[in-house]
Amino acid sequence: MKKYITILAIAVSSIATAQQMSLNSQYLFNEMMVNPGATGAKDYIPIHFNFRKQWTNFPGSPTTQFVSAHSAIAKKMGFGGALYNDVAGPSRRTGLVINTAYHLRLDARNEHKLGVGIGVSLSQHLIDITKLTTYLPDDPAVLRGYNNQMVPDANVGVFYHYKNKGFAGISAYNLAQLNRDIYNFETTFGNPVVRTYYVFGGYHFALGKNIGLKTTALGQVIETGTWQVDGTLLLTYKDLFWIGGSYRHTDAVAFMAGGQVGPMKFGYSYDYTLSDIGNYSSGSHEIFLELQLFKSGDDAKTPWLKRNRVYDPRM
């Protein structure tokens, strides 16, 4: 048991220092969670649910849930937000993110757009002292672990998108980097949330009439000097089914599959861990479900729905 506790402590420590923001394997289906500039970029309202269980069969392994939604408002603005809950061993981080974006049209056909977004967040960090055993009976890091103050922060992003085919963007999170003592010591201990930067892009290539290849890449840089790169390839069929995989540098290889039925999109991924933690776990599982509201389709282009126009067979 001591072996598992030691490994968990190292793993939680690495998450706290190397990747303070939770990032799932299927981020390419929810661009707003990586870049606030993507808020309102879709032609429908996506309500997205995500659940991830990392390092299954490992005691106290990280578990993440979030729900998000965003929409275009007026003609050029977007608004959205997310609620998240991230648990790793005795540590829990919950929070709220609210984003807004302005989408600049770059051409007359409105095929190329540039979204500039900002976001504000409130996060709460809790430590469950009942799950900790320390060498010091009165260790203040444990006794003060119940503190639940809210910590505000800010995010920005620029997101270019070309119809439903290509996109690219750069974003920065935790800009305020507030020094807040989450443990509420009498003597303040600096606890900055380190700034994190993302470079994100992808393109959907047509391989045939119904077959496509969706490619995405994500680069993450943290001011602690840590970096990470993800690459994903998905084979798609009529945008109704996809299968493929991704590689996360020195961390994991993921298998992905999913589909769409009516307004519902769903997906599953399994991560095979490449790091040493893989010797003690059975990989990671992740599922998402997205409800697409007010999505325009081919039926909306039929002439009998254009009630305020004169029918013309050339239309």
C-alpha positions, -999 to 999 in steps of 0.1 A, spaced: 0 0 0 29 24 7 41 18 -28 8 30 -42 6 60 -19 42 70 -29 35 67 -67 2 85 -63 19 114 -45 45 116 -73 17 115 -99 -4 142 -83 27 163 -78 35 160 -115 0 169 -125 1 200 -102 34 212 -116 35 200 -152 -1 202 -162 -22 223 -139 -51 224 -164 -69 191 -171 -67 181 -207 -87 152 -222 -78 131 -252 -109 142 -273 -102 180 -270 -106 183 -308 -144 179 -304 -146 209 -281 -122 237 -292 -136 262 -268 -120 243 -238 -86 250 -254 -92 284 -269 -118 310 -258 -116 325 -293 -136 294 -305 -166 305 -284 -196 307 -307 -177 296 -338 -201 268 -347 -234 271 -366 -253 254 -337 -253 253 -299 -232 225 -286 -240 212 -251 -210 190 -243 -206 164 -215 -173 148 -208 -161 121 -183 -125 109 -180 -111 82 -157 -73 82 -158 -51 53 -148 -79 28 -140 -73 3 -112 -49 27 -96 -59 39 -61 -69 75 -61 -64 80 -99 -75 113 -114 -111 116 -125 -124 146 -145 -159 157 -154 -171 188 -172 -201 202 -190 -198 231 -214 -220 251 -239 -216 280 -262 -234 299 -289 -232 327 -314 -251 358 -303 -260 386 -326 -240 383 -358 -204 384 -347 -203 376 -310 -201 343 -291 -208 335 -255 -203 303 -235 -190 287 -204 -182 255 -186 -183 238 -152 -156 213 -143 -146 190 -114 -112 174 -113 -102 149 -85 -68 134 -80 -63 114 -47 -72 137 -18 -71 168 -40 -102 183 -57 -104 213 -80 -138 226 -91 -146 257 -111 -165 278 -135 -153 294 -168 -172 321 -187 -160 330 -223 -169 356 -249 -155 361 -284 -158 385 -313 -157 368 -348 -142 390 -376 -152 380 -411 -122 378 -434 -139 374 -468 -172 383 -486 -185 347 -485 -180 345 -447 -160 313 -451 -129 326 -432 -133 340 -397 -110 351 -369 -123 348 -334 -107 368 -306 -119 356 -272 -114 363 -235 -125 343 -205 -127 346 -167 -126 317 -143 -132 309 -107 -116 278 -92 -118 262 -58 -92 239 -44 -100 214 -16 -79 188 2 -97 158 19 -77 154 51 -94 121 58 -75 106 29 -41 116 41 -17 101 66 14 121 75 45 116 95 37 147 115 4 144 134 -2 181 133 11 188 98 -4 223 89 -6 213 52 -31 187 63 -49 206 90 -54 236 68 -64 216 38 -101 223 41 -97 258 29 -122 265 0 -116 301 -11 -123 309 -48 -94 320 -69 -101 341 -100 -81 341 -132 -83 351 -169 -77 335 -203 -73 348 -239 -72 333 -273 -72 339 -311 -89 313 -333 -90 312 -371 -115 289 -387 -123 281 -423 -159 268 -427 -160 233 -411 -127 222 -426 -97 239 -410 -88 259 -379 -57 272 -361 -53 291 -329 -31 302 -300 -43 308 -265 -30 316 -230 -45 305 -197 -40 316 -160 -29 351 -170 -35 366 -136 -13 340 -119 -25 351 -85 -5 342 -54 -32 329 -31 -25 307 -1 -50 279 -6 -41 265 28 -48 297 47 -15 297 67 -9 325 90 25 330 72 16 333 35 30 307 12 30 316 -25 9 293 -46 8 307 -81 -11 289 -109 14 289 -137 6 304 -171 -1 279 -198 0 284 -236 -16 264 -264 -10 262 -301 -39 243 -318 -47 235 -354 -62 209 -378 -77 202 -411 -103 178 -425 -91 164 -459 -116 148 -484 -102 114 -495 -133 106 -515 -170 113 -518 -178 100 -483 -144 94 -467 -123 120 -450 -92 123 -429 -93 147 -399 -59 158 -386 -52 178 -355 -22 188 -335 -19 205 -301 12 220 -285 12 229 -248 39 250 -230 39 258 -193 61 285 -178 77 260 -155 96 248 -186 73 218 -193 60 211 -228 38 185 -244 27 177 -280 -4 158 -292 -11 146 -327 -44 129 -339 -55 112 -371 -92 102 -376 -107 85 -405 -143 98 -411 -173 85 -430 -199 112 -440 -192 129 -407 -214 102 -392 -187 79 -379 -150 81 -372 -122 59 -359 -85 67 -353 -59 74 -327 -35 100 -312 -1 101 -297 8 122 -267 46 127 -265 62 103 -240 28 98 -222 2 78 -241 -12 64 -273 -50 67 -276 -76 49 -296 -107 68 -306 -141 60 -321 -174 78 -322 -204 87 -343 -234 109 -347 -271 101 -347 -294 130 -354 -285 159 -331 -264 136 -308 -226 132 -311 -208 107 -290 -172 94 -287 -150 71 -267 -112 69 -263 -88 45 -245 -53 57 -236 -25 32 -234 -1 47 -209 36 48 -221 51 63 -189 61 43 -158 26 47 -143 14 22 -169 30 -6 -149 4 1 -121 -27 9 -141 -49 -4 -170 -49 28 -191 -74 56 -192 -110 58 -204 -129 88 -217 -164 93 -231 -182 124 -243 -217 132 -254 -227 163 -273 -262 176 -279 -264 199 -310 -292 224 -308 -306 244 -337 -282 229 -362 -289 239 -398 -290 210 -424 -297 204 -460 -334 204 -454 -332 241 -446 -320 248 -481 -351 232 -498 -372 258 -518 -405 249 -501 -390 261 -468 -382 295 -483 -418 307 -479 -410 344 -485 -395 337 -519 -408 328 -554 -399 293 -563 -372 291 -590 -360 256 -601 -325 271 -606 -322 278 -569 
